[in-house]
Amino acid sequence: GANPFAELQAAVLRVAVHPPAGLLDQLRDPREPLTRTIQRVLPEAATRTMLVIDQIEELFTLTAVDERGRFLEALSTALHDGGGSLKLIATLRADFYDQPLGHGTIAGLVKRTTVAVDALTGDELRAVIVEPARAVGVEVEPDLVGRLVADASQRPGTLPMLQFALTRLFDARADGVLTLASYLDMGGLAGAVGARAEETYDDLGLEQREVCRRLFGRLVAVGEADDARRRVRMSEVRFAEDRPDDLDTVADRFVQARLLSTDRDPTTREPTIEVAHEALFREWPRLRAWIDDDRDGLRIHRHLSTTASAWRARGEDEADLYRGRRLETALAWAPTHLRELNELESGFLDASRRRHAFEVEKTRRQTPRLRRSLGAVATIAAIASDAGLLAVREQRQSNEARREAEDTRDQLAVQEAATDATNR
């Protein structure tokens, strides 16, 4: 998520015997080793800790840059200096493998310890399809098994779609049997997710469809090559202009369709929502078009959302406000996306705008004084220049007078010499 230290605090508190006050601040403190902080709350002092971080790519898609660096530094220090008391397992999507390699604190660890998880073989896929069904007394038609294995083997990243398709097939089972006919009716592996999403969207009213578009815009973290899902608090996607029930209706419909999933924030216990299958970003044409139509705008919005949250978390420090080009970009984007801004983001932009206006006004007020100061400096410089020129002219005149006197003296000396020669 966007707040890795808060997630770590929630995990530690689940096993803490004597939870300390201010645990989050201790975990974030670079002067306090992570291992020591964790050890203090464990049941036994000599306990070894296994820390599992799922989807660590979210550090690079959802977390602010400074917070990401602080978290990675804390992990690296704990693993290097913890005396073996902490073990770490982190899962990372293959298309994000290059991201941690750009951080010197953990790049070496990643290169030395990575274990690649290969795609499932045909036999393993058959087991994935057949065994869970058999465990609940359901059969899968042999022709359907063969078709599912073939479709899932054709392209990488199909396991989420396979999961969704099997879930829908289970719902549509006839006499305890999953059938090929049902699979074909839903559009196969690739079509199952997109078709179900479009059916759910079609059942919404006009206002609810607009809410749906804004909601899914919040749930995606736009990437350069591939997009990732983003978990958000429900309060982040509530807007004053919308009817109160519209968001709940949209969320409930897509949750029932198993396209969105809900949970609670581990720290605040506030309801959260996220896309259940990232395949939805690829397989639902309508959502794909929404993302592609405003990809740059989504990037601007994600940065704004993350920065505003950090601004609020740090007590609304003016140092965190937008300035310069970043502020210009956000202010140019905002007028056409007003309905997509929540209260926090609008407040952050307003504070940034007011700060900018204050600095402009301060500069404007200082300008006359600066001009007067520059004028005074120029006058002094002019006087100094005039005095310098006068001194130069006087020096030149003095030199000319001295040369004339010397010439006259030389001439008189010549004349005297000539007179002496004549007299002799």
C-alpha angles and dihedrals in degrees: 000000000000095000109049095170091054089050090049091049090053091050093048092048090057090067100027116122096190107021108207125222114256095020093155092055090049092051090050095046108106090202092060114070112235092227093055092050092050094044092056092063100041122105093248129027094228095049115131116224129220111200116194119194113189120202095005087176086083087077086070098039105037110018125086114251097246093046091048092052092048092051095047091048090052091051093047093049091048093051095045100040103026096092092236094299092121127056121186132204116182127178118215131182111244094236089059096050093110094056100076090041087070092063113079092203093069106010092099092048092051093049094048100043109032117129114195116222106214126213115270117268121235092262091049091051090052090053091049090053102040108033100058089048091049091050090063096041098261127132128213119214110247091231090054091050091053092047094048092049091049094048094045092050095054098075138018123253096034099127094092090051091047090052091050094046092050090049091053091045089053090053090049096044117140117213091342094308130116107218138205090225091062090048092053092046091057092052100258127268097317095042099045097078097040094044093050092048092050092049090052092047092050090057092060127095122244096264091044091054090056089050088049092055093049091046095053090045087061094048097060129078104204114225135189095245106008136012126237134205121254126207114219137181114252090237089063092062099044115104128191094227094057125085107259096238098047097079092046091049093050093045093047093050094052093042090053088050088054091239096112128036130204133209140148129267107255092224106038098021087226115150115264134193134199142162111279095210125027086206085079089074090060103032103044104076094197093055091044089055092048091054096044093047093059106020094136091045091052090053091051090048094048092051090047092049094048094045093047091052091050090047091054093044091053094052097267094291112192089224089071095055122109118264139173119354094357091057092045091052094048094047091050091050099043102069092065094043103044094128090055094058119092125209095269094050093046090049092050092051092046091050090049091049093049091048091051092048090050092052092048091050091046090053091047092053092048093050097077091049089047091050091049090049091048089047091053091048090049091050092050089047090050092049090047089048092050090048090049092050090048091051090049092051091048091049090048091050091048091051091049091050090049091050091049091051091049091049091050091049092050092049092051090049091053092048092050091050091050092049092050090051092051094048090052 
